[in-house]
Amino acid sequence: MAISFASDNWAGAHPAIAEALVHHAAGSAPAYGTSELDRKVEKRFSEIFEREVAVFFVATGTAANALSMTLLSRPGGVAFCHREAHLLEDECGATEYLAGGTRVRGVAGALGRMDPQELDRTIRLHPAEFVQAGQPAAVSVTQATEIGTVYDPSEIDAIAEVCRAHGLPLHMDGARFANALVALGATPAEASWKRGVDVMSFGATKNGCWCAEAIVVMDPTKARDLPFFRKRAAHLISKSRFVAAQFEAYFRDGLWLENARHANAMAAKLAGLFAASKAVRLAWEPQVNEVFAIMEKTTAKALNEKGVFFHPWQVPGDAGFALAPGEGLFRFVTSYATTAEELDALGKMLE
């Protein structure tokens, strides 16, 4: 029995998403984001965020992040994010490439969350009047973070205050935004623009969609150049109604929050298994659907040989612990498709 905790990207598409794609497959519709369905879904985004927003579909989360930074960039620009954020560590320099040389600088902070004082200090290393250093351009937070933790609203407020002090826009990488929302018990508005977020990378692929990502600009008047940046980056999707179809089903009857709630619940159960095990221990308490565990590398190998898939992980710089000889840190990710039976099977292996 193969059990995958490798990534929520490994999970397939939710049946409702697949049905929506089939439903909209027949016939013809205007291309390049101009169909009735595209417009309907754009309006739905505005309803969800409780204000008029501008929405731009793209194919990948990397494109959403890099094009958001392109929109917000300045000549010689420097963007700031957590030093282990996906934007910095896992996107092959996409921001630097698409944003015309904008650099991404990491900021310290425990458990995947930027420290506001460190952010302020790091921004000050690039005074706008010192042309040789370039100028600050934007700040990005990841919600939920790369290591399964969540910023609470007051922490986003503190970062937004630093942004305002320096006149910088705030971007949110929301690849797992739905998981963060249900963990916080917040609305999309409360977790984004009401906290000072200007632009969001809104992810749905990890949460049951086939391929559906979007850039959401909270003030449409500031999105004028984004259509051109998107086209130039080869992310203007011709048959965009198929992205819209996924989002239509994703939002219908709260499916997106239901999927995220299930994934988080499965992660909590998985964390309980690890906490009760003598062979594995939790690295820190998960808040969403990523669980990090410490175990002997031989134990990890034995689980792999039994068909359990997960990934080794580098110990974060602010983790506050060190591994013993022979130990490793490993990431387990649950999804909308994770079952209680799979967790029970893993529990028996751990016994």
C-alpha positions in Angstrom: 0.0 0.0 0.0 1.6 3.3 -1.1 0.9 6.2 1.1 2.0 9.7 -0.1 2.8 12.5 2.3 5.3 13.9 -0.2 3.3 17.0 -1.1 -0.2 18.2 -1.6 0.9 18.7 -5.2 0.9 14.9 -5.5 -2.8 14.7 -4.8 -5.1 14.5 -7.8 -8.0 16.8 -8.6 -11.2 16.8 -6.5 -14.1 15.2 -8.4 -16.1 18.4 -8.4 -13.1 20.2 -10.1 -12.8 17.5 -12.7 -16.6 17.6 -13.3 -16.4 21.3 -13.9 -13.7 20.9 -16.5 -15.8 18.3 -18.3 -18.9 20.5 -18.1 -17.2 23.4 -19.7 -15.2 21.4 -22.3 -17.9 21.4 -25.0 -18.6 24.3 -27.3 -16.7 27.6 -27.8 -16.1 30.7 -25.7 -14.1 33.9 -26.1 -10.4 33.3 -25.3 -7.8 35.1 -23.2 -9.9 35.8 -20.2 -12.8 37.4 -21.9 -15.4 34.7 -21.6 -18.6 35.1 -19.5 -17.3 32.4 -17.1 -14.0 34.3 -16.6 -15.9 37.4 -15.7 -18.2 35.5 -13.4 -15.3 34.1 -11.5 -13.6 37.4 -11.3 -16.7 38.8 -9.7 -16.8 35.9 -7.3 -13.2 36.8 -6.1 -14.5 40.3 -5.4 -17.3 38.8 -3.3 -15.0 36.6 -1.4 -12.6 39.5 -0.6 -15.5 41.8 0.2 -14.2 44.5 -2.2 -13.5 45.0 -5.9 -10.3 43.3 -6.8 -8.4 42.7 -10.0 -7.8 39.0 -10.8 -5.2 37.5 -13.2 -5.1 33.8 -13.8 -1.7 32.1 -14.2 -0.6 28.5 -14.5 1.8 28.3 -11.5 2.5 29.6 -8.1 6.0 30.6 -9.1 4.5 32.8 -11.9 2.1 34.4 -9.5 4.9 35.3 -7.1 7.3 36.5 -9.7 4.8 38.5 -11.6 3.5 40.1 -8.4 7.1 41.1 -7.6 7.4 42.4 -11.2 4.3 44.6 -10.7 5.7 46.0 -7.4 9.3 46.4 -8.4 11.4 49.5 -8.8 14.7 50.1 -10.7 17.4 48.4 -8.7 14.7 47.0 -6.5 15.1 44.7 -3.6 12.2 42.5 -2.3 12.2 41.2 1.2 10.8 37.9 2.5 11.6 35.3 5.1 15.0 33.8 4.5 13.5 30.3 3.9 10.5 31.4 1.9 9.6 29.6 -1.3 10.0 32.9 -3.2 13.7 33.0 -2.3 14.7 29.3 -2.0 12.5 27.3 -4.4 11.8 29.4 -7.5 15.1 29.2 -9.5 15.5 33.0 -9.5 12.1 33.5 -11.3 11.6 36.9 -9.6 15.0 38.1 -10.5 14.5 36.9 -14.1 10.9 38.2 -14.7 11.2 41.4 -12.7 14.2 42.7 -14.6 16.9 42.0 -12.0 15.0 42.7 -8.8 16.9 41.0 -6.0 15.2 39.0 -3.2 16.7 39.3 0.3 16.0 37.0 3.2 14.9 38.2 6.6 15.3 36.2 9.8 12.5 35.0 12.0 11.5 31.9 14.0 9.4 29.1 12.7 9.0 30.5 9.2 7.7 33.9 10.2 9.5 37.2 9.5 10.5 39.1 12.6 9.2 42.8 12.1 12.3 44.3 13.8 14.6 42.2 11.6 12.6 43.3 8.6 13.0 47.0 9.5 16.7 46.5 10.1 17.2 44.7 6.8 15.3 47.3 4.8 17.4 50.0 6.3 20.5 48.3 4.8 19.2 49.6 1.4 18.5 53.3 1.8 16.8 54.6 -1.3 19.2 57.5 -1.6 22.2 55.2 -1.9 22.0 54.3 -5.6 24.8 51.7 -5.4 22.7 49.5 -3.0 19.5 49.7 -5.0 16.2 50.6 -3.4 13.6 48.7 -1.4 10.7 47.6 -3.6 8.3 45.3 -1.7 7.8 42.8 1.2 6.4 39.3 0.8 4.9 37.1 3.6 4.0 33.5 3.1 0.6 32.4 4.6 0.7 29.6 5.6 4.5 29.5 5.9 6.9 27.1 4.3 7.1 25.1 7.5 3.4 24.7 8.4 3.1 27.6 10.7 0.7 30.6 10.4 1.0 34.3 11.0 -1.7 35.5 13.3 -3.4 38.8 12.3 -1.4 40.9 14.8 1.9 39.6 13.3 0.8 40.6 9.8 -0.3 44.0 11.2 3.2 44.5 12.6 4.9 43.7 9.3 2.4 45.9 7.4 3.3 48.7 9.8 7.0 48.4 8.8 5.9 48.4 5.2 4.0 51.6 5.7 6.9 53.3 7.5 9.1 52.6 4.5 6.5 53.2 1.8 6.6 49.6 0.6 3.7 47.4 -0.8 3.0 44.1 1.0 2.6 40.9 -1.0 1.2 37.6 0.4 2.2 34.2 -1.1 -1.0 32.4 -0.5 -0.1 29.0 -2.0 -1.8 27.5 1.1 -4.1 30.4 1.9 -7.2 28.3 2.4 -5.3 26.2 5.0 -4.3 29.3 6.8 -7.8 30.7 6.8 -9.4 27.7 8.4 -6.6 27.5 11.0 -7.2 31.2 11.9 -11.0 31.1 11.6 -10.7 34.3 9.6 -12.4 35.6 6.4 -10.3 36.3 3.3 -10.7 40.0 3.8 -9.7 39.8 7.5 -6.5 37.8 6.6 -5.4 40.0 3.6 -6.3 43.6 2.7 -7.7 44.4 6.1 -4.2 43.5 7.4 -2.5 45.7 4.8 -1.9 43.2 2.0 -1.8 44.9 -1.4 -1.2 41.9 -3.7 -1.8 38.2 -3.2 -0.7 35.0 -5.0 -3.8 33.0 -4.6 -3.2 29.3 -4.8 -5.7 26.5 -5.4 -3.7 23.8 -7.1 -2.4 22.3 -3.8 -6.0 22.2 -2.5 -7.8 20.1 -5.0 -7.6 21.9 -8.3 -5.9 20.6 -11.4 -4.0 23.8 -12.3 -5.4 27.0 -10.9 -3.5 30.0 -9.6 -4.3 33.7 -9.6 -2.8 37.1 -8.8 -5.2 39.2 -6.8 -4.6 42.9 -6.7 -6.6 44.5 -3.9 -6.7 47.9 -5.6 -7.5 47.4 -9.3 -6.2 50.9 -10.2 -2.7 49.6 -9.3 -2.9 46.7 -11.7 -2.7 48.6 -15.0 0.6 47.1 -16.1 0.0 43.5 -15.0 -1.7 42.4 -18.2 1.4 43.3 -20.1 3.8 41.7 -17.6 1.7 38.5 -17.7 1.6 38.3 -21.5 5.4 39.1 -21.8 6.0 36.2 -19.3 3.9 33.8 -21.4 1.2 33.3 -18.8 -1.8 34.8 -20.7 -3.7 31.5 -21.0 -5.7 31.3 -24.2 -8.4 28.9 -23.0 -8.5 30.5 -19.6 -12.1 29.4 -19.1 -10.7 26.1 -18.0 -8.9 27.9 -15.1 -12.1 29.8 -14.4 -14.1 26.5 -14.4 -11.8 25.2 -11.7 -12.2 28.3 -9.5 -16.0 28.2 -10.1 -16.2 24.7 -8.6 -13.5 25.4 -6.0 -15.6 28.2 -4.5 -19.0 26.6 -4.9 -20.6 25.6 -1.5 -17.3 26.3 0.3 -15.5 23.4 -1.3 -12.1 25.2 -1.0 -12.5 25.7 2.8 -13.9 22.1 3.2 -10.8 20.7 1.5 -8.4 22.8 3.6 -10.3 21.9 6.8 -9.9 18.2 6.0 -6.2 18.5 5.1 -5.5 20.4 8.4 -7.5 17.8 10.4 -5.5 14.9 8.9 -2.3 16.8 9.7 -3.4 17.2 13.3 -4.1 13.4 13.5 -0.7 12.7 11.9 1.0 15.0 14.5 -0.8 13.0 17.2 0.6 9.7 15.8 4.1 11.2 15.9 3.6 12.6 19.4 2.6 9.1 20.7 5.4 7.3 18.9 8.7 6.2 20.4 10.4 6.2 17.0 9.4 9.7 15.8 9.1 13.1 17.5 7.5 16.3 16.3 9.9 19.1 15.4 7.2 21.7 16.2 3.5 21.9 16.4 1.8 22.1 13.0 -0.9 24.7 12.3 -1.9 23.6 8.8 -1.3 20.6 6.6 2.5 20.3 6.9 4.0 18.2 9.7 7.7 18.1 10.4 9.1 15.1 12.2 12.5 14.1 13.5 13.5 10.4 13.3 16.5 8.2 12.7 17.4 8.1 9.0 17.2 4.3 9.2 13.6 4.6 10.4 12.8 6.9 7.5 14.3 4.5 5.0 12.3 1.6 6.5 9.1 3.6 6.0 10.1 4.5 2.5 10.6 0.8 1.7 7.1 0.1 3.0 5.7 2.6 0.5 5.4 5.7 2.6 6.5 8.8 0.7 7.8 12.0 2.3 10.7 14.4 1.9 13.9 15.1 3.9 14.1 18.8 5.0 16.9 21.2 6.0 16.7 22.3 9.6 15.5 25.9 9.6 18.0 28.5 10.8 15.8 29.6 13.7 14.6 26.1 14.7 16.1 26.2 18.1 17.3 22.6 18.1 20.0 20.4 16.6 19.8 16.9 15.2 21.6 14.1 16.9 24.0 11.9 14.8 22.0 9.7 12.5 18.8 11.8 12.7 17.0 13.7 10.0 14.2 16.2 9.7 11.4 15.1 7.4 8.3 16.8 6.0 4.9 15.1 5.8 2.1 16.9 3.9 -1.6 16.0 4.0 -4.2 17.0 1.5 -7.9 16.9 0.8 -7.4 13.3 -0.4 -5.6 12.0 2.7 -7.7 9.4 4.4 -8.0 8.2 8.0 -7.2 4.7 6.8 -3.8 5.8 5.5 -3.0 7.4 8.8 -4.1 4.2 10.6 -1.8 2.2 8.4 1.1 4.5 9.1 0.4 4.3 12.8 0.6 0.5 12.7 4.0 0.8 10.9 5.3 3.1 13.6 4.2 0.6 16.3 
